[in-house]
Amino acid sequence: MGIPIRIHYTLWFVFVLIAWTVASVVMPQEYPGLSEFTYLTIGIVSAIILFVSILIHELSHSYVAKKNGLPIARITLFFFGGVSEMSEEPHDASLEVRMAAAGPLMSYLIAGVLGGLWYLGTLTRAPVAVTATLSYAALINGVLGTFNLIPAFPLDGGRVFRGSVWKHSKNLVKATRIATRVSEILSLLMMFAGVVLIFTGNFVNGLWVIILGFFIRSGAETSMRQTLVNEVLTGVKVSDIMTGNVLTVPPDITVQQLISDYFLIYHHGGYPVVKNGGILGVITLQGVRSVPKDKLAETKVQEVMIPSERGVVVDPSTGALDAMNKMASNNVGGIIVADQGRLLGIVTREDLARAIQMRQQFGIGTTQSYASPPPLQVLQQGGRCVQCGAVLQVSSRFCPFCGAKQVP
């Protein structure tokens, strides 16, 4: 499907934990009398089946998303399972419900297939190791599907719940607030239940429930922040928030010169690399830090810059959300804005943060828009607002749209 799959290092910890638990606790209780090697084999194979099932679960989300035009940056498997990282959120409530429901339905389908194979194995008197593995794998997929239907972020059930509220209220932010509040209540109940389990002697299960409660609470807060950011930046172009009059760096100076003549003087986090008017890329602090100290005087900027082909140059009509995603995917602090190869400015994380903060302060977004500037022909144009980019009259000291004070 063209989707990168990333395995986070925490996956290996939980893989070993599950394999060990199945081999030393679950199987000896359910199927006593087997050899240690058989138990260990069942544990390892069960853990493999579980994470393959989680991957298929996430691929089902991604398939529905891509089929409806939503790009998927990557799928990451980690400590708590997996996540499909979307480059943008769905713009339709029904699509969000379909995308979210695809995962649990796939888990139930896998559980049904594995359960059918287990039943077939019992009829044909297959080895206990085979039927035990199939039985556990079917059960754990059923549990996975059911757990994901809990109406709390960042679980699939939370997205189904938000999509349903969104469809009814026609307001994404309101639906997210309601879903977040429900998630917080459920997370507190889970943590309380975990404490009760610990005090009644079930320490391991109690600890897991508390950790899951924290995970759900954190995921709900993150989803709320992300929704608000998407809301206020929808429709905002990089030309509205970019910083102009940008200092540029030639590609053939050394990194030592770059540090002494640029980073130590101007304190910017990155600079466009330009030669003969052409934009070659961007040099960042991270690129500078990658150079060993004894190589600073001989390494050229062009050797450690991020080339423009990597997507660090955008045109002025690019959306601010797209720019933010490009910064994240390239791990850079700024994106160059250019029009047909002509450098116009740069958008940094600080520009995005300032735009988000100001628009949230003044309620500027798709659910509560500010007034559009008057037509250009009725204004004696005095430039654009330093904050929101609105066209101002000559004598304007404050922007009438966002309230920002104008620099004389």
HUQUIQUI-V6605 format. One record per backbone hydrogen bond with DSSP energy under -1.0 kcal/mol. CO is the residue of the C=O (numbers start at 1). NH is the residue of the N-H. If there is no record, write none. Layout:
co->CO nh->NH
co->CO nh->NH
This chain:
co->4 nh->75
co->6 nh->77
co->8 nh->11
co->10 nh->14
co->11 nh->15
co->12 nh->16
co->13 nh->17
co->14 nh->18
co->15 nh->19
co->16 nh->20
co->17 nh->21
co->18 nh->22
co->19 nh->23
co->20 nh->24
co->21 nh->25
co->21 nh->26
co->22 nh->27
co->25 nh->29
co->26 nh->30
co->27 nh->31
co->35 nh->39
co->36 nh->40
co->37 nh->41
co->38 nh->42
co->39 nh->43
co->40 nh->44
co->41 nh->45
co->42 nh->46
co->43 nh->47
co->44 nh->48
co->45 nh->49
co->46 nh->50
co->47 nh->51
co->48 nh->52
co->49 nh->53
co->50 nh->54
co->51 nh->55
co->52 nh->56
co->53 nh->57
co->54 nh->58
co->55 nh->59
co->56 nh->60
co->57 nh->61
co->58 nh->62
co->59 nh->63
co->60 nh->64
co->61 nh->65
co->62 nh->66
co->63 nh->67
co->64 nh->68
co->65 nh->70
co->66 nh->69
co->71 nh->87
co->74 nh->85
co->75 nh->6
co->76 nh->83
co->77 nh->8
co->78 nh->81
co->81 nh->78
co->83 nh->76
co->85 nh->73
co->92 nh->96
co->93 nh->97
co->94 nh->98
co->95 nh->99
co->96 nh->100
co->97 nh->101
co->98 nh->102
co->101 nh->105
co->102 nh->106
co->103 nh->107
co->104 nh->108
co->105 nh->109
co->106 nh->110
co->107 nh->111
co->108 nh->112
co->109 nh->113
co->110 nh->114
co->111 nh->115
co->112 nh->116
co->113 nh->117
co->114 nh->118
co->115 nh->119
co->116 nh->120
co->117 nh->121
co->118 nh->122
co->119 nh->123
co->120 nh->124
co->121 nh->126
co->127 nh->131
co->128 nh->132
co->129 nh->133
co->130 nh->134
co->131 nh->135
co->132 nh->136
co->133 nh->137
co->134 nh->138
co->135 nh->139
co->136 nh->140
co->137 nh->141
co->138 nh->142
co->139 nh->143
co->140 nh->144
co->141 nh->145
co->142 nh->146
co->143 nh->147
co->144 nh->148
co->147 nh->150
co->148 nh->157
co->150 nh->152
co->152 nh->155
co->155 nh->159
co->156 nh->160
co->157 nh->161
co->158 nh->162
co->159 nh->163
co->160 nh->164
co->161 nh->165
co->162 nh->166
co->163 nh->167
co->164 nh->168
co->165 nh->169
co->166 nh->170
co->171 nh->175
co->172 nh->176
co->173 nh->177
co->174 nh->178
co->175 nh->179
co->176 nh->180
co->177 nh->181
co->178 nh->182
co->179 nh->183
co->180 nh->184
co->181 nh->185
co->182 nh->186
co->183 nh->187
co->184 nh->188
co->185 nh->189
co->186 nh->190
co->187 nh->191
co->188 nh->192
co->189 nh->193
co->190 nh->194
co->191 nh->195
co->192 nh->196
co->193 nh->197
co->194 nh->198
co->195 nh->199
co->196 nh->200
co->197 nh->202
co->198 nh->201
co->201 nh->203
co->202 nh->206
co->203 nh->207
co->204 nh->208
co->205 nh->209
co->206 nh->210
co->207 nh->211
co->208 nh->212
co->209 nh->213
co->210 nh->214
co->211 nh->215
co->212 nh->216
co->213 nh->217
co->214 nh->218
co->215 nh->219
co->216 nh->220
co->217 nh->221
co->218 nh->222
co->219 nh->223
co->220 nh->224
co->221 nh->225
co->222 nh->226
co->223 nh->227
co->224 nh->228
co->225 nh->229
co->226 nh->230
co->227 nh->231
co->228 nh->232
co->229 nh->233
co->230 nh->234
co->233 nh->236
co->236 nh->320
co->237 nh->240
co->238 nh->242
co->243 nh->346
co->249 nh->274
co->251 nh->302
co->253 nh->301
co->254 nh->258
co->255 nh->259
co->256 nh->260
co->257 nh->261
co->258 nh->262
co->258 nh->263
co->259 nh->264
co->262 nh->266
co->269 nh->285
co->271 nh->283
co->272 nh->249
co->273 nh->280
co->273 nh->281
co->275 nh->278
co->278 nh->275
co->280 nh->308
co->281 nh->273
co->282 nh->306
co->283 nh->271
co->284 nh->288
co->285 nh->289
co->286 nh->290
co->288 nh->291
co->292 nh->295
co->295 nh->298
co->295 nh->299
co->296 nh->256
co->299 nh->255
co->300 nh->303
co->301 nh->304
co->301 nh->305
co->306 nh->282
co->307 nh->310
co->308 nh->311
co->312 nh->336
co->314 nh->338
co->315 nh->318
co->316 nh->239
co->318 nh->238
co->319 nh->323
co->320 nh->324
co->321 nh->325
co->322 nh->326
co->323 nh->327
co->324 nh->328
co->325 nh->329
co->326 nh->330
co->327 nh->332
co->333 nh->349
co->335 nh->347
co->336 nh->314
co->337 nh->344
co->337 nh->345
co->339 nh->342
co->342 nh->339
co->345 nh->337
co->346 nh->243
co->347 nh->335
co->348 nh->352
co->349 nh->353
co->350 nh->354
co->351 nh->355
co->352 nh->356
co->353 nh->357
co->354 nh->358
co->355 nh->359
co->356 nh->360
co->357 nh->361
co->358 nh->362
co->359 nh->364
co->368 nh->365
co->375 nh->378
co->376 nh->379
co->379 nh->381
co->383 nh->392
co->390 nh->385
co->392 nh->382
co->393 nh->396
co->397 nh->406
co->399 nh->403
co->404 nh->399
